[in-house]
Amino acid sequence: MASSSPSPQQQFCLRWNNHQSALVSVFDHLLQSEAFVDVTLAVEGLLLRAHKLVLSACSPYFQAMFASHPAKHPIIILKDVR
């Protein structure tokens, strides 16, 4: 019986046309459906659910915060932010 696992010498190339617009669209859909949200931002009495990955990619502040405090679903209270 032949093995279905690839040999160590095989290489694969993945191509994705329009990956940037597709990725933005997928992230928007995930946020709107609140799928996989893993952080809540509390601002001026509002609660905003978000993705740690997206916040970390856009902000070194959030990246450092999430790296040093690896809570499963933190609630971040932002003061003096409008």
N, C-alpha and C positions, 0 to 999 in steps of 0.2 A: 504494500500500500504506500503510495507516494505521500510525502509530507506536504502540508498546505502552507507551512511557514516559509517566508522568503529566505533565500540564502543570504549570507552576510555580504556577498559581492553585488547584490542587486541594488540599484539606485532608482528612486522615483522622483519625478518632477511634478509638482502640483501647480497648475495655472488657474487663475481665477480672474476672468475678465470683469472689469469695473468693480474690483474688490473694494475700493474706497467708498463708493456710493452704496454698494450692497451692505458693507459693514455698518455704515451710518444708519441705513434703513433698518437693519436687524436690531441694532442697539435701541433705536427709537421704538420699535415694536416691543422689545423686551421691557423697556421702561414703562410704556403706556399700559401694558398688560401686567405690570409689576412682577414679571417673572424673574426670578433669581435676584431680586433686590436684597441687599445684605447690609444696608446702613440707613439710618434715618437722621436727617438734619432737622434740627428744631431752630426756627428763625422767626422772631417776632410773633410767637404764638402759632405759627404754622408748622406742620410736620411734612417734610419732603422726603419721600423714599428714593433711594438712589443705589447705584452700584459702586462698590469700593474700587473696582478695577478702573472704571471710567474716571472717578475722582482722582485716583492715584496717578493716572496717565496725564491728567491735566494740571496737577498741582503737587509740587514737591512737599508742601505742608501736609496735605492729606497722605501722601505716600509715606512720609516719616511717621505720622500719627498711627496709621494702620499697621506699619511694620513694628512699631514699638509697643502697640496695644492690640494684639491679635484677637479681639473679642469676636464672637460669632456674628452678632448683629448689634453693633453699637448704636447708641443715640448720641449724636454730637450736637451740643448746644452752642450755637454761634451767637455771641453777644456783640452789640454795636455794629450789626450788619443790616443793611437795608436793601 
